[in-house]
Amino acid sequence: MQGPYLAGDKPTDVDFDFAPKLRHARTLLLHFMDFLIPTELTSILQYIEVSEIFFKIVEPCVLIECKSIVAKVGAINIECKV
């Protein structure tokens, strides 16, 4: 993986489609089967963390129609431009 997202440093349509499904799967597996994603799957866990933070930034950004939001998540800068 060359960046925090599936296609690199910036989220693509694939991330906007896949990330919510992964989040739903994780929630359902925990609720119904008491299953947690193993800690050995570090890339998946990092992807979930970065995508959840990104979507928490993007949704308010879109709702209030701001010009730009930049957030630092660890060593990753996430920028939302509308």
C-alpha positions as CSV (number, residue, x, y, z in Angstrom):
1,M,0.0,0.0,0.0
2,Q,1.5,3.3,-1.1
3,G,-0.7,5.5,1.1
4,P,-3.4,5.4,3.6
5,Y,-6.2,4.8,1.0
6,L,-6.8,2.0,-1.4
7,A,-5.4,3.8,-4.4
8,G,-2.7,5.9,-2.7
9,D,-2.5,9.2,-0.8
10,K,-5.9,10.5,-1.7
11,P,-9.3,8.9,-1.3
12,T,-11.1,7.8,-4.5
13,D,-14.6,6.7,-5.4
14,V,-13.5,3.2,-4.3
15,D,-12.8,4.4,-0.8
16,F,-16.1,6.2,-0.6
17,D,-17.8,3.0,-1.6
18,F,-15.7,0.5,0.4
19,A,-15.0,2.3,3.7
20,P,-18.7,2.4,4.9
21,K,-19.2,-1.3,4.0
22,L,-16.1,-2.2,5.9
23,R,-17.3,-0.2,8.9
24,H,-20.7,-1.9,8.7
25,A,-19.1,-5.3,8.5
26,R,-16.9,-4.6,11.5
27,T,-19.9,-3.4,13.6
28,L,-22.1,-6.3,12.6
29,L,-19.4,-8.9,13.2
30,L,-18.7,-7.5,16.7
31,H,-22.4,-7.3,17.6
32,F,-23.7,-10.6,16.3
33,M,-20.6,-12.8,16.5
34,D,-18.4,-11.0,19.1
35,F,-15.7,-10.9,16.5
36,L,-12.9,-8.3,16.4
37,I,-10.6,-7.8,13.5
38,P,-7.3,-9.4,14.5
39,T,-4.5,-7.0,15.5
40,E,-2.2,-8.8,13.0
41,L,-4.2,-7.2,10.2
42,T,-2.5,-3.8,10.7
43,S,-3.2,-2.5,7.2
44,I,-6.9,-3.0,7.5
45,L,-7.0,-1.5,11.0
46,Q,-5.0,1.5,9.8
47,Y,-7.3,1.9,6.8
48,I,-10.4,1.8,9.0
49,E,-8.9,4.4,11.4
50,V,-7.8,6.8,8.6
51,S,-11.1,6.5,6.6
52,E,-13.3,7.0,9.7
53,I,-11.3,10.2,10.6
54,F,-11.5,11.4,7.0
55,F,-15.3,10.9,6.7
56,K,-15.8,12.7,10.0
57,I,-14.0,15.7,8.5
58,V,-15.6,15.5,5.0
59,E,-19.2,15.3,6.1
60,P,-19.2,18.5,8.1
61,C,-17.1,20.2,5.4
62,V,-19.7,19.3,2.8
63,L,-22.7,20.3,5.0
64,I,-21.4,23.8,5.8
65,E,-19.9,24.3,2.3
66,C,-16.5,25.4,3.6
67,K,-13.6,26.2,1.3
68,S,-11.0,23.9,2.9
69,I,-10.3,21.8,6.0
70,V,-6.9,20.3,6.7
71,A,-6.4,17.9,9.5
72,K,-3.3,16.0,10.7
73,V,-3.8,12.3,11.6
74,G,-0.5,11.0,12.8
75,A,1.9,11.6,9.9
76,I,-0.9,12.0,7.4
77,N,-2.3,15.3,6.3
78,I,-5.9,15.1,5.2
79,E,-7.3,18.0,3.1
80,C,-11.0,18.5,2.2
81,K,-11.7,21.0,-0.6
82,V,-15.2,21.6,-1.7
